[in-house]
Each structure stands twice: as structure tokens, then as C-alpha cells.
Amino acid sequence: MLKRKVIFWGIITLVGLLMLLSGYLGFYGTLGRTPSWFWLWILSIAGGWVLVFWSSFKGLLRKVFGYRSSTSPETRRLTRQQMDLLWMDRPGLAILKASLANPDVAVVGSDDTLGLRDQRKGTRVQDIEWAEKVMTIAEQAAAAAERGLHATAVRLYKQALEQAPECDLYLMSIGACYARMGNPREGLPTLERAAKINPNNDRIQRNLAAIRQMLRG
């Protein structure tokens, strides 16, 4: 898809350059008397290239101006179903993925409001593959935490958050890592965010209570 866009806008740009050259050669007068629609053409070409390479432009804007897009972790949130996939372990994801090919099999999990639900309902193979990729980063973070490398774990969990914005599991994990580093004050906001997203999760609530106890301590 990107290659097609590049080819398309490459052709449009070439036509625009030929028109500009025509203006210099006097086909329709000097450049100052170029038809008004010519500049609209040039602006359209520029806009097209911005759209094609928007992700690159966003990275540049972040570096230069501190720009944040509408899909940054602070402004975009996953669905509850996507977060639930990240709470699962790999064997559970594999079972769920296999069950998608068999409509007669229901993979049942817990639900905070309904008690039980079919986890397969509304889940796509793409969702599971996305979760598996994000989980790879989180597993590296968990392994670092187990070795006592909590600063490394925080960095990796933040990388996972970039792929899974506002995921309550990773917010909780970051807060817990800060607590183990002896910095509960920095970890409290992320745990509070996790509790706000998923207030009925016992594991999040236990971690939040522990970090608050440390601060009262």
C-alpha cells in the first residue's frame, strides 16, 4: 500500500515539476502569471507527501516540538477485550487462537460484571497476534524485574505501553516496579490510573494498597 502511494504521489509531483518548468519556459507566461490553480496543485502535492509519510513526520514533530498525537498513551485507550488478552498467559492465548477455527468450542473466562463470558466472542486472530507481540516485551520486563533490574523493567513496560496504550496490567506493573525500587511516590500515579481503568481487579487493588501503605509508612 505504501509503495502504491509513493508511486502515485511521485507521478503527481513529476507533473507538478513539469508544470513549474513550463512556467519558466514561458508556455503560459512568467511564473508570476502562473494560473491560480497551479499553486493549489503544488499545495495538494505537499499535502499528499505529508499523508504518505505522516508517521515519520510525527516522529520529527515529537523530537522538535514535543508533539503528541491523538494515539499516544495519554489520549488513546484499549478496549477491555484487548486488555483481557494481555492478562492471559501464552498457553491461554494459544487455546483461544485455536478455538477461533472451531465455532463449537467456547473459551470461557471471568468477567468483572457478568461473572463468565465467552472470550472468543468478538476476538479476531489479528487481536491475538497483536497481544502475542506485546506480550514478548512484557515478558522481557518481567524477567528483568525477577533479576532485580527494576529500572530496566520499567523501561520495557513503558515500551509495552506504547503498543498497548493505557493497559491496566502494565500500568500496575510499572507502579509495582517503582515500589520495589524504593520510589513509591513515582509509582503511585500509574497504579491509580490502573485502578481507575479496572477498579474491580483484586491484584491491582492489592498493589495500590501496598504502595499507599509504603507512603504512609
PyMOL commands that set and color helices and strands:
alter all, ss='L'
color gray80, all
select helices_A, chain A and resi 2-25+31-33+36-52+54-65+80-87+90-99+125-146+150-163+168-180+184-197+202-216
alter helices_A, ss='H'
color red, helices_A
select strands_A, chain A and resi 108-111+115-118
alter strands_A, ss='S'
color yellow, strands_A
deselect
rebuild
show_as cartoon
